[in-house]
Amino acid sequence: MQSKKALIVFQKNPVLGKVKTRVAATLGEKQALEIYLQLLRHTYKMINQLQEIDTFIYFSEKIDSDLDEIFVEEVQFRVQNGADLGSRMKNAFEEVFNEGYEKAVIIGTDCPEITVSIIHDAFEKLDLTDVVFGPAEDGGYYLLGKKKIDSALFDNMTWSHKNVLSDSIKRLNLKQQTFTLLEMLSDIDNEADWERYKNLISQTL
């Protein structure tokens, strides 16, 4: 451990027919896979610009050790563990906190607008608040930052609907935990999203 800050990146293994299924519904599985690979490369490039943050990539199924040569700094590869998204995120947070990290931020690989400054800002805001959210336009969140192990946001949560963020905030209020919202960004979930952001992604690759 070189830092007290851990960035957790959740990614799916890029397998034909298993990624970007809503994109595949209109553009086909092959193009959906290529789009996902572009999103991964975009995310990896952003990771390479981070400073004083240890990065952990959590794969959905198995570790792809071939990625070693992509990263400038050492990146740890792990496999997600849990029955649903909530349990997988909770387990990942628990792992890094149990290893001594004091702050942890988790992101996916579907948000083309996320930047190095947003990641650093999330860690800085954890000095003043219990939880940091990066709200997504679809009602979920593209980023979650925490500084302690807590299951309030993960257990018995319903995922993939427009009220994920608002439901999460309600849970924090019940626990009397403070939170901060970053700027709202968009995920790429379907063909229309891709049409909006494909030029941005191609410029960064």
C-alpha positions in Angstrom: 0.0 0.0 0.0 1.6 3.3 -1.2 -1.4 5.6 -0.5 -4.3 5.9 2.0 -6.7 6.3 -0.9 -8.1 3.5 -3.0 -9.9 3.7 -6.3 -12.0 0.7 -7.1 -13.0 0.2 -10.7 -15.7 -2.3 -11.5 -15.6 -3.7 -15.0 -17.1 -6.5 -16.9 -14.9 -8.9 -18.7 -15.3 -7.9 -22.4 -17.1 -11.0 -23.8 -19.3 -10.9 -26.8 -23.0 -10.9 -25.8 -22.3 -10.1 -22.2 -21.6 -6.3 -22.3 -23.7 -3.3 -23.2 -26.8 -5.4 -23.8 -29.1 -2.4 -24.4 -26.6 -1.1 -27.0 -26.5 -4.5 -28.6 -30.3 -4.6 -28.8 -30.1 -1.9 -31.6 -26.5 -2.0 -32.8 -25.7 -5.7 -32.5 -23.4 -7.6 -30.1 -20.2 -7.1 -32.1 -20.5 -3.3 -32.1 -21.6 -3.3 -28.5 -18.5 -5.2 -27.6 -16.3 -2.7 -29.5 -18.0 0.2 -27.8 -17.4 -1.4 -24.4 -13.7 -1.9 -25.3 -13.4 1.8 -26.2 -15.0 2.7 -22.9 -12.4 0.5 -21.1 -9.5 2.2 -22.9 -10.9 5.6 -22.1 -11.1 4.6 -18.4 -7.6 3.1 -18.4 -6.2 6.3 -19.8 -7.8 8.3 -17.0 -6.4 5.9 -14.4 -2.9 6.4 -15.8 -3.2 10.1 -15.0 -4.0 9.7 -11.3 -1.5 10.5 -8.6 -1.2 9.3 -5.0 -4.1 6.9 -5.4 -3.9 3.1 -5.5 -6.1 1.5 -8.1 -7.9 -1.8 -7.9 -9.7 -3.2 -10.9 -12.4 -5.7 -10.0 -13.4 -7.9 -12.9 -16.8 -9.5 -13.2 -15.6 -13.0 -13.8 -11.9 -13.5 -14.0 -8.7 -11.5 -13.9 -7.2 -10.4 -17.2 -3.5 -10.2 -16.4 -2.7 -9.0 -19.9 -3.7 -5.5 -18.8 -0.5 -5.2 -16.7 1.4 -3.5 -19.6 -1.3 -0.9 -20.1 -0.8 0.9 -16.8 2.0 3.3 -15.8 1.7 2.6 -12.1 1.0 -0.7 -10.4 -2.7 -1.7 -10.5 -4.1 -4.6 -8.5 -6.5 -7.0 -10.2 -9.2 -8.7 -8.4 -12.6 -10.5 -9.0 -15.9 -9.2 -7.8 -17.6 -11.3 -5.1 -21.3 -11.3 -4.3 -24.8 -12.2 -5.4 -25.8 -8.8 -6.6 -24.3 -5.4 -7.3 -24.8 -4.2 -3.7 -23.0 -7.1 -2.1 -20.2 -6.9 -4.7 -19.6 -3.3 -3.9 -19.8 -3.8 -0.2 -17.3 -6.6 -0.3 -14.9 -4.5 -2.4 -15.1 -1.6 0.0 -14.5 -4.0 2.9 -11.4 -5.5 1.3 -9.7 -2.2 0.8 -10.7 -0.8 4.2 -9.5 -3.9 5.9 -6.1 -3.4 4.2 -5.7 0.0 5.8 -7.1 2.4 3.3 -8.8 5.4 4.8 -10.8 6.6 1.8 -12.2 4.6 -1.1 -14.0 5.6 -4.3 -15.7 3.2 -6.6 -16.5 3.8 -10.3 -17.6 1.8 -13.3 -16.4 2.0 -16.9 -19.6 3.5 -18.5 -19.1 7.2 -17.8 -17.1 9.0 -20.6 -17.3 12.4 -18.8 -15.5 11.3 -15.7 -12.1 13.0 -15.3 -9.0 12.9 -13.1 -10.1 16.1 -11.4 -13.5 14.6 -10.5 -11.8 11.6 -8.9 -9.4 13.8 -6.9 -12.3 16.0 -5.9 -14.3 13.0 -4.6 -11.4 12.0 -2.3 -11.0 15.6 -1.0 -14.7 15.9 -0.2 -14.5 12.8 2.0 -12.5 15.0 4.4 -15.8 16.8 5.2 -18.6 14.3 4.6 -19.4 10.6 5.2 -20.3 9.7 1.6 -19.8 11.2 -1.8 -22.0 10.5 -4.8 -21.4 11.3 -8.5 -25.1 11.5 -9.6 -25.9 10.1 -13.1 -28.6 11.5 -15.3 -30.5 8.2 -15.2 -31.1 8.5 -11.5 -28.3 6.3 -10.3 -24.7 7.3 -9.6 -21.4 6.9 -11.5 -19.3 7.3 -8.4 -19.5 6.4 -4.7 -17.0 7.5 -2.1 -16.8 6.2 1.5 -14.4 6.3 4.4 -15.8 3.4 6.6 -17.3 0.0 6.2 -21.1 0.3 6.3 -23.8 -1.8 4.7 -26.5 0.8 4.7 -26.2 1.6 1.0 -25.9 -2.0 -0.2 -28.1 -4.5 1.7 -31.5 -5.2 0.2 -31.2 -2.5 -2.3 -33.0 -2.6 -5.7 -30.7 -1.7 -8.5 -31.0 -0.5 -12.1 -33.9 1.9 -11.8 -34.3 5.7 -11.8 -34.6 6.1 -8.0 -31.3 4.4 -6.9 -29.7 7.7 -5.9 -32.7 9.1 -4.1 -33.3 5.7 -2.3 -29.6 5.8 -1.2 -29.9 9.3 0.1 -33.0 8.3 2.1 -31.0 5.5 3.7 -28.2 7.9 4.7 -30.7 10.3 6.2 -32.1 7.5 8.4 -28.6 6.8 9.5 -27.9 10.5 10.1 -24.9 10.3 7.7 -23.8 13.3 5.7 -23.2 13.2 1.9 -22.0 15.4 -0.9 -23.0 15.4 -4.5 -20.6 15.9 -7.3 -21.6 17.2 -10.8 -24.2 15.2 -12.7 -22.8 13.2 -15.6 -24.2 10.6 -18.0 -23.6 6.9 -18.4 -23.6 5.1 -21.7 -26.5 2.7 -21.5 -28.0 2.7 -25.0 -27.4 3.7 -28.6 -28.6 7.3 -28.0 -26.1 7.7 -25.2 -23.3 6.4 -27.5 -24.2 8.8 -30.3 -23.9 11.7 -27.8 -20.5 10.8 -26.6 -18.7 8.7 -29.2 -16.7 11.7 -30.5 -15.6 12.7 -27.0 -14.3 9.2 -26.4 -12.6 8.9 -29.8 -10.7 12.1 -29.2 -9.1 10.7 -26.0 -8.0 7.4 -27.3 
